[in-house]
Amino acid sequence: MVSRNELMAFLDKTLEPHKIKDYCPNGLQVEGTTDIKKIVTGVTASQAMIDAAIAHGADALLVHHGYFWKGESQTITSLKKKRIKSLLMADINLIAYHLPLDIHPTLGNNAQLAQRFGISNVQGLEPGNPVSVAVKGEFATPITVAELERRIGQSLARDVLVEGQPDKEIRTVAWCSGGGQSFIEMAGEQGIDAFISGEVSEQTIHLAREYDVAFFAAGHHATERYGAKALGEFVADNLDVDVEFIDIDNPA
């Protein structure tokens, strides 16, 4: 068992949320029990995720996508009321880390994708930004667009939207998990061969063609599945608490 305060201190020390400006509060979002024996981790604090946490006896739910985003309604009504009520009735702590979990150099979503895709020499894509959300790297041996599509699809267990000639050679690659497709322009300006993100916009395809950057959209959920999982495993290795990752699948 671990106290809530001890857990939060450990997470904040690990992820350092104070170092990056975000669109939501990072850390404890809904307060529950002070004593935590079981943590469930996942991508998004949907009702299905909350129900799964309750069913698995969780005292804390640790996710990448929590609540209270900038620009959303401040009222606790409708679905938000149902979700928060479910957490409060079960005395479950909701803990969320957004950009801090994207950018962590080993546990983060981008770092986890690099490990899965075999990308090395990882560094920030944004010049002069020590907390760059998008990153870049390279393959030790160049691969084709077709091979990278296969590698991403097998690693993430989903179909990948691809823009680019199958036989185009790729050595350098940039990526940003989730909704980071706008960074393709920065990748193009730096002459990078390929760009990977979770989502695609209409303009993304035009930019990919005009910059001659091979583009891969691998799903917002799929590209952000592994940060929460890795963070949970890190917590379990360092604190006296049971941790379980639950994947509520989302095709987006």
The 8 nearest C-alpha neighbors of each residue, nearest first, counted from 0:
[[1, 36, 240, 239, 35, 34, 2, 37],
 [2, 0, 35, 34, 239, 240, 5, 36],
 [1, 3, 34, 5, 4, 33, 35, 6],
 [2, 4, 33, 6, 5, 34, 7, 35],
 [5, 3, 7, 2, 6, 8, 33, 1],
 [4, 6, 2, 8, 3, 7, 9, 1],
 [7, 5, 3, 9, 4, 8, 10, 2],
 [8, 6, 10, 4, 9, 5, 11, 3],
 [7, 9, 5, 11, 6, 10, 12, 4],
 [8, 10, 6, 12, 7, 11, 13, 5],
 [11, 9, 13, 7, 12, 8, 14, 6],
 [10, 12, 15, 8, 14, 13, 9, 7],
 [11, 13, 9, 10, 15, 14, 8, 7],
 [12, 14, 10, 11, 15, 9, 8, 103],
 [13, 15, 11, 99, 16, 12, 10, 103],
 [16, 14, 11, 17, 12, 13, 18, 99],
 [17, 15, 18, 99, 14, 19, 11, 25],
 [18, 16, 15, 19, 20, 11, 99, 14],
 [17, 19, 16, 15, 20, 130, 99, 14],
 [20, 18, 17, 16, 21, 130, 99, 98],
 [19, 21, 18, 22, 17, 16, 98, 23],
 [20, 22, 23, 19, 98, 24, 97, 25],
 [23, 21, 69, 68, 24, 20, 97, 98],
 [22, 24, 68, 21, 67, 69, 25, 66],
 [25, 23, 26, 67, 22, 28, 21, 68],
 [26, 24, 96, 95, 23, 16, 97, 27],
 [27, 25, 94, 95, 96, 28, 24, 7],
 [26, 28, 94, 29, 93, 95, 30, 25],
 [27, 29, 93, 94, 26, 30, 95, 24],
 [30, 28, 93, 92, 27, 31, 94, 83],
 [31, 29, 92, 28, 93, 27, 32, 91],
 [32, 30, 92, 90, 91, 33, 87, 29],
 [31, 33, 90, 34, 91, 58, 92, 35],
 [32, 34, 3, 2, 35, 31, 4, 30],
 [35, 33, 2, 32, 3, 1, 36, 0],
 [36, 34, 1, 58, 0, 37, 2, 3],
 [35, 37, 0, 240, 241, 58, 1, 34],
 [38, 36, 241, 57, 58, 35, 242, 240],
 [39, 37, 242, 59, 57, 60, 58, 241],
 [38, 40, 243, 60, 244, 242, 52, 57],
 [41, 39, 244, 61, 62, 60, 227, 243],
 [42, 40, 62, 245, 244, 227, 246, 43],
 [41, 43, 63, 62, 224, 64, 227, 223],
 [42, 44, 64, 45, 62, 63, 41, 65],
 [43, 45, 65, 48, 64, 49, 62, 46],
 [46, 44, 48, 47, 43, 49, 82, 65],
 [45, 47, 49, 48, 82, 50, 44, 81],
 [46, 48, 50, 45, 49, 51, 247, 44],
 [49, 47, 45, 51, 46, 50, 44, 52],
 [50, 48, 52, 46, 51, 47, 53, 45],
 [51, 49, 47, 53, 52, 48, 46, 54],
 [50, 52, 54, 48, 49, 53, 55, 47],
 [53, 51, 49, 55, 57, 50, 54, 39],
 [52, 54, 50, 56, 51, 55, 57, 49],
 [53, 55, 51, 52, 56, 50, 57, 49],
 [56, 54, 52, 53, 57, 51, 39, 37],
 [57, 55, 53, 54, 52, 58, 37, 38],
 [58, 56, 37, 52, 38, 59, 55, 53],
 [57, 59, 91, 35, 37, 38, 92, 36],
 [60, 58, 92, 38, 91, 57, 93, 61],
 [59, 61, 39, 93, 40, 38, 92, 94],
 [60, 62, 40, 94, 95, 39, 93, 59],
 [63, 61, 95, 41, 42, 64, 40, 43],
 [62, 64, 42, 97, 96, 95, 43, 65],
 [65, 63, 43, 62, 42, 97, 44, 95],
 [64, 66, 95, 44, 43, 63, 62, 67],
 [65, 67, 68, 64, 23, 28, 44, 24],
 [68, 66, 23, 69, 71, 24, 65, 73],
 [69, 67, 23, 71, 22, 66, 70, 24],
 [68, 70, 22, 71, 23, 67, 72, 21],
 [69, 71, 68, 72, 73, 67, 22, 23],
 [72, 70, 69, 68, 73, 67, 74, 66],
 [71, 73, 74, 70, 75, 67, 68, 69],
 [72, 74, 71, 75, 67, 70, 76, 68],
 [75, 73, 72, 76, 79, 80, 71, 77],
 [74, 76, 80, 79, 73, 77, 72, 83],
 [75, 77, 80, 79, 74, 78, 81, 73],
 [76, 78, 80, 79, 81, 75, 82, 74],
 [79, 77, 81, 80, 82, 76, 46, 75],
 [80, 78, 82, 81, 77, 76, 75, 83],
 [79, 81, 76, 75, 83, 77, 78, 82],
 [82, 80, 78, 84, 79, 83, 85, 77],
 [81, 83, 79, 85, 84, 80, 46, 78],
 [82, 84, 86, 80, 85, 81, 79, 87],
 [85, 83, 87, 81, 86, 82, 80, 88],
 [86, 84, 82, 88, 83, 87, 81, 89],
 [85, 87, 83, 91, 89, 84, 88, 90],
 [86, 88, 90, 84, 89, 85, 83, 91],
 [89, 87, 85, 90, 86, 84, 91, 83],
 [88, 90, 86, 87, 91, 85, 53, 31],
 [91, 89, 31, 87, 32, 88, 86, 92],
 [92, 90, 31, 58, 59, 86, 89, 87],
 [93, 91, 31, 59, 30, 29, 60, 94],
 [92, 94, 29, 60, 28, 59, 27, 61],
 [95, 93, 27, 61, 26, 28, 60, 92],
 [96, 94, 62, 65, 26, 63, 25, 61],
 [97, 95, 25, 63, 100, 26, 99, 98],
 [96, 98, 63, 100, 99, 64, 95, 101],
 [97, 99, 101, 100, 102, 21, 96, 132],
 [100, 98, 16, 101, 102, 97, 14, 96],
 [101, 99, 107, 98, 97, 102, 103, 96],
 [102, 100, 108, 107, 98, 99, 109, 103],
 [101, 103, 107, 99, 100, 132, 104, 98],
 [102, 104, 107, 106, 100, 105, 101, 99],
 [105, 103, 110, 102, 107, 106, 109, 101],
 [104, 106, 110, 103, 107, 111, 102, 109],
 [107, 105, 229, 103, 226, 230, 104, 110],
 [108, 106, 103, 101, 226, 100, 110, 102],
 [107, 109, 226, 101, 111, 223, 110, 225],
 [110, 108, 112, 111, 107, 101, 176, 175],
 [111, 109, 113, 107, 105, 112, 108, 104],
 [110, 112, 114, 108, 113, 109, 107, 225],
 [111, 113, 115, 109, 114, 110, 116, 108],
 [114, 112, 118, 110, 116, 111, 115, 117],
 [113, 115, 111, 117, 112, 116, 118, 110],
 [114, 116, 112, 113, 117, 111, 154, 118],
 [117, 115, 113, 114, 118, 112, 150, 151],
 [116, 118, 114, 115, 113, 119, 138, 112],
 [117, 119, 113, 138, 137, 116, 136, 114],
 [118, 120, 121, 137, 136, 138, 117, 113],
 [121, 119, 136, 137, 122, 118, 135, 138],
 [120, 122, 136, 119, 135, 134, 123, 118],
 [123, 121, 135, 134, 136, 120, 124, 131],
 [122, 124, 134, 131, 125, 135, 133, 121],
 [123, 125, 134, 133, 135, 126, 131, 122],
 [124, 126, 131, 123, 128, 127, 133, 134],
 [127, 125, 128, 124, 123, 131, 129, 185],
 [126, 128, 129, 125, 131, 123, 124, 130],
 [127, 129, 131, 130, 126, 125, 123, 124],
 [130, 128, 131, 127, 123, 125, 126, 132],
 [131, 129, 128, 132, 19, 102, 123, 18],
 [132, 130, 123, 128, 125, 133, 129, 124],
 [131, 133, 102, 130, 134, 175, 101, 98],
 [134, 132, 175, 124, 131, 174, 123, 125],
 [135, 133, 123, 124, 122, 173, 174, 175],
 [136, 134, 173, 124, 122, 121, 172, 123],
 [137, 135, 121, 120, 172, 119, 171, 118],
 [138, 136, 171, 170, 118, 119, 172, 120],
 [137, 139, 118, 170, 140, 141, 119, 171],
 [138, 140, 137, 141, 119, 170, 118, 117],
 [141, 139, 138, 142, 170, 137, 169, 118],
 [142, 140, 170, 169, 138, 168, 139, 143],
 [143, 141, 169, 168, 146, 140, 170, 147],
 [144, 142, 168, 146, 145, 166, 167, 169],
 [143, 145, 165, 147, 146, 167, 166, 148],
 [144, 146, 165, 148, 143, 147, 149, 166],
 [147, 145, 149, 143, 148, 144, 150, 142],
 [146, 148, 150, 144, 149, 145, 151, 143],
 [147, 149, 145, 151, 146, 150, 152, 144],
 [150, 148, 146, 152, 147, 151, 153, 145],
 [149, 151, 147, 153, 148, 152, 154, 146],
 [152, 150, 154, 148, 153, 149, 155, 147],
 [153, 151, 149, 157, 156, 155, 154, 150],
 [152, 154, 156, 150, 151, 155, 149, 157],
 [153, 155, 151, 152, 156, 150, 115, 116],
 [154, 156, 152, 157, 153, 151, 221, 222],
 [157, 155, 153, 152, 154, 158, 151, 221],
 [156, 158, 152, 155, 159, 153, 217, 221],
 [159, 157, 152, 160, 217, 156, 155, 151],
 [158, 160, 217, 216, 152, 161, 157, 215],
 [161, 159, 216, 215, 217, 158, 162, 214],
 [162, 160, 215, 214, 159, 163, 216, 148],
 [163, 161, 214, 213, 215, 204, 160, 207],
 [162, 164, 213, 165, 161, 214, 144, 167],
 [163, 165, 167, 166, 144, 162, 213, 145],
 [166, 164, 145, 144, 167, 163, 143, 146],
 [165, 167, 143, 164, 144, 168, 145, 163],
 [168, 166, 143, 164, 144, 165, 169, 163],
 [167, 169, 143, 142, 141, 166, 144, 170],
 [170, 168, 142, 141, 192, 143, 171, 193],
 [169, 171, 141, 138, 137, 192, 172, 142],
 [172, 170, 137, 192, 191, 136, 169, 138],
 [171, 173, 193, 136, 194, 135, 137, 192],
 [174, 172, 135, 194, 134, 136, 193, 186],
 [173, 175, 195, 194, 134, 196, 133, 135],
 [174, 176, 133, 179, 196, 109, 195, 134],
 [175, 177, 196, 222, 197, 109, 179, 223],
 [178, 176, 219, 197, 179, 222, 196, 223],
 [179, 177, 198, 197, 180, 219, 176, 196],
 [178, 180, 175, 181, 177, 196, 182, 176],
 [179, 181, 182, 196, 178, 183, 199, 198],
 [182, 180, 183, 179, 184, 203, 178, 185],
 [181, 183, 185, 184, 180, 179, 186, 133],
 [184, 182, 186, 181, 185, 180, 187, 194],
 [183, 185, 187, 182, 186, 188, 181, 206],
 [184, 186, 188, 182, 187, 183, 189, 124],
 [187, 185, 183, 189, 184, 191, 188, 173],
 [186, 188, 184, 190, 189, 210, 185, 191],
 [187, 189, 185, 186, 190, 184, 210, 191],
 [190, 188, 186, 187, 191, 185, 184, 124],
 [191, 189, 187, 188, 186, 192, 210, 212],
 [190, 192, 186, 171, 189, 193, 187, 172],
 [191, 193, 212, 171, 169, 172, 213, 190],
 [194, 192, 213, 172, 212, 214, 191, 173],
 [193, 195, 173, 214, 174, 172, 183, 213],
 [196, 194, 174, 215, 214, 216, 173, 175],
 [197, 195, 175, 216, 176, 180, 174, 179],
 [196, 198, 219, 218, 177, 217, 216, 176],
 [199, 197, 178, 216, 219, 218, 196, 180],
 [198, 200, 180, 216, 203, 201, 197, 196],
 [201, 199, 203, 202, 198, 180, 204, 181],
 [202, 200, 203, 204, 199, 205, 206, 180],
 [201, 203, 205, 200, 204, 206, 199, 207],
 [204, 202, 206, 200, 201, 205, 207, 199],
 [203, 205, 207, 206, 202, 201, 208, 162],
 [204, 206, 208, 202, 207, 203, 209, 201],
 [205, 207, 203, 209, 204, 208, 210, 202],
 [208, 206, 212, 204, 210, 205, 211, 209],
 [209, 207, 211, 205, 206, 210, 204, 212],
 [208, 210, 206, 211, 207, 205, 212, 204],
 [209, 211, 187, 207, 212, 208, 206, 188],
 [212, 210, 208, 209, 207, 213, 192, 187],
 [211, 213, 207, 193, 192, 210, 214, 187],
 [212, 214, 193, 163, 162, 194, 207, 192],
 [213, 215, 194, 162, 161, 193, 195, 212],
 [214, 216, 161, 195, 160, 217, 194, 196],
 [217, 215, 197, 160, 196, 198, 159, 218],
 [216, 218, 197, 159, 215, 196, 222, 160],
 [219, 217, 197, 221, 251, 220, 198, 216],
 [220, 218, 177, 197, 222, 221, 198, 251],
 [219, 221, 223, 218, 222, 224, 249, 251],
 [220, 222, 218, 224, 223, 219, 155, 217],
 [221, 223, 176, 219, 220, 197, 224, 218],
 [224, 222, 220, 108, 221, 225, 176, 226],
 [225, 223, 221, 222, 42, 226, 220, 227],
 [224, 226, 228, 227, 223, 229, 108, 111],
 [227, 225, 108, 107, 229, 228, 106, 224],
 [226, 228, 230, 225, 229, 41, 40, 231],
 [227, 229, 225, 231, 226, 230, 244, 232],
 [228, 230, 232, 226, 231, 227, 106, 225],
 [231, 229, 233, 227, 232, 228, 106, 226],
 [232, 230, 234, 228, 233, 229, 242, 227],
 [231, 233, 235, 229, 234, 230, 236, 228],
 [234, 232, 230, 236, 231, 235, 229, 237],
 [233, 235, 231, 237, 232, 236, 238, 230],
 [234, 236, 232, 233, 238, 237, 242, 240],
 [237, 235, 233, 234, 238, 232, 239, 231],
 [236, 238, 234, 235, 233, 239, 240, 232],
 [239, 237, 235, 240, 234, 236, 1, 6],
 [238, 240, 0, 1, 235, 237, 241, 36],
 [241, 239, 0, 36, 238, 235, 37, 1],
 [240, 242, 37, 36, 38, 235, 243, 239],
 [243, 241, 38, 39, 37, 235, 231, 240],
 [244, 242, 39, 40, 38, 245, 241, 231],
 [243, 245, 40, 39, 228, 41, 246, 242],
 [246, 244, 41, 40, 247, 243, 39, 51],
 [245, 247, 248, 41, 244, 42, 224, 48],
 [248, 246, 245, 48, 249, 47, 41, 42],
 [249, 247, 246, 250, 220, 221, 251, 245],
 [248, 250, 251, 220, 247, 221, 219, 218],
 [251, 249, 248, 218, 220, 221, 157, 219],
 [250, 218, 249, 219, 220, 198, 221, 197]]
